[in-house]
Amino acid sequence: MIGYEVYGYFNRKRAAVELSEEDFKKDMRKVQVIDVREKAEFDAGHILGARNIPYSAFKTRMVEIRKDIPVYLYDQKKAMSGRAAVRLKKAGYTEIYRLKNGYQGWTGKVKKK
């Protein structure tokens, strides 16, 4: 069991590059920003310009994400975005990035419904 957890950790680490909030903000207008939290969490507040594709629906909805444009992922902390990154990597996506401290550490602009 421990071996599986270690394998999963390194697999998620290899799937995406972690970006600080500053680096994440720098190119946000040129990339696809995807929030993998559930819709209720997304509606409560999300990074301005982000699109919601919940991890629970990621397997079927990841076809909505273009392969030719970098993908920036985030969730509340960073567990689900790591799993989403692994799925994208297996599907052939190459430019995958994750927000280092997730939405909980975000200090930039947000939108709430």
C-alpha positions as CSV (number, residue, x, y, z in Angstrom):
1,M,0.0,0.0,0.0
2,I,2.8,2.4,0.9
3,G,4.5,1.6,-2.4
4,Y,1.4,2.5,-4.3
5,E,1.1,5.9,-2.6
6,V,4.8,6.7,-3.3
7,Y,4.3,5.6,-6.9
8,G,1.2,7.9,-7.2
9,Y,3.0,10.8,-5.6
10,F,5.9,10.7,-8.1
11,N,3.5,10.0,-11.0
12,R,1.6,13.2,-10.2
13,K,4.8,15.1,-9.7
14,R,6.0,14.1,-13.2
15,A,2.7,14.8,-15.0
16,A,2.7,18.6,-14.4
17,V,5.0,21.4,-13.6
18,E,4.1,23.3,-10.4
19,L,3.8,27.0,-10.7
20,S,3.9,29.7,-8.0
21,E,1.0,32.1,-8.0
22,E,3.1,34.7,-9.7
23,D,4.1,32.4,-12.6
24,F,0.5,31.2,-12.9
25,K,-0.7,34.7,-13.2
26,K,1.9,35.7,-15.8
27,D,0.5,33.8,-18.8
28,M,-3.1,33.2,-17.7
29,R,-4.5,35.0,-20.8
30,K,-2.6,32.7,-23.2
31,V,-3.6,29.4,-21.6
32,Q,-6.6,27.2,-20.6
33,V,-7.2,27.7,-16.9
34,I,-9.2,24.7,-15.6
35,D,-10.7,24.4,-12.1
36,V,-11.2,20.7,-11.3
37,R,-13.3,21.3,-8.1
38,E,-17.0,20.5,-8.1
39,K,-19.5,23.0,-9.5
40,A,-20.7,24.2,-6.0
41,E,-17.2,25.0,-5.0
42,F,-16.5,26.7,-8.3
43,D,-19.7,28.8,-8.0
44,A,-18.7,29.8,-4.5
45,G,-15.6,31.4,-5.9
46,H,-13.0,30.7,-8.6
47,I,-10.0,32.3,-10.4
48,L,-11.2,34.9,-12.8
49,G,-11.2,33.4,-16.3
50,A,-11.1,29.8,-15.2
51,R,-13.4,27.1,-16.7
52,N,-14.9,24.4,-14.5
53,I,-14.4,20.8,-15.4
54,P,-14.9,18.8,-12.2
55,Y,-12.6,15.9,-11.6
56,S,-15.7,13.7,-11.1
57,A,-16.5,14.3,-14.8
58,F,-13.0,14.7,-16.0
59,K,-12.7,11.4,-17.9
60,T,-15.6,12.3,-20.2
61,R,-15.1,16.1,-20.4
62,M,-11.4,16.4,-20.9
63,V,-12.0,16.3,-24.7
64,E,-13.1,19.9,-24.2
65,I,-9.5,20.8,-23.5
66,R,-7.3,21.6,-26.5
67,K,-4.0,19.8,-26.8
68,D,-2.2,22.7,-28.6
69,I,-2.6,25.3,-25.8
70,P,-1.0,24.9,-22.4
71,V,-3.3,23.7,-19.6
72,Y,-3.2,25.3,-16.1
73,L,-5.0,23.2,-13.5
74,Y,-6.0,24.0,-9.9
75,D,-8.3,22.8,-7.2
76,Q,-8.7,23.7,-3.5
77,K,-5.3,22.5,-2.5
78,K,-3.7,20.3,-5.2
79,A,-4.6,16.7,-4.9
80,M,-7.3,16.5,-7.6
81,S,-5.3,18.7,-10.0
82,G,-2.5,16.2,-9.7
83,R,-4.8,13.3,-10.6
84,A,-6.2,15.4,-13.5
85,A,-2.7,16.1,-14.7
86,V,-1.9,12.4,-14.8
87,R,-5.1,11.7,-16.9
88,L,-4.1,14.5,-19.3
89,K,-0.5,13.2,-19.6
90,K,-1.8,9.7,-20.4
91,A,-4.1,11.2,-23.1
92,G,-1.2,12.9,-24.8
93,Y,-1.2,16.4,-23.4
94,T,2.3,17.8,-23.1
95,E,2.1,21.3,-21.5
96,I,0.4,20.8,-18.1
97,Y,0.9,23.1,-15.1
98,R,-0.6,23.1,-11.6
99,L,-1.1,26.0,-9.2
100,K,1.3,25.2,-6.3
101,N,-0.9,26.1,-3.3
102,G,-4.3,25.7,-5.0
103,Y,-7.2,28.0,-4.8
104,Q,-6.8,28.3,-1.0
105,G,-3.5,30.1,-1.4
106,W,-4.7,32.3,-4.3
107,T,-4.6,36.1,-3.7
108,G,-5.4,37.2,-7.3
109,K,-8.7,38.2,-8.8
110,V,-11.7,35.9,-8.2
111,K,-15.3,35.7,-9.4
112,K,-18.2,34.5,-7.3
113,K,-21.7,33.7,-8.5
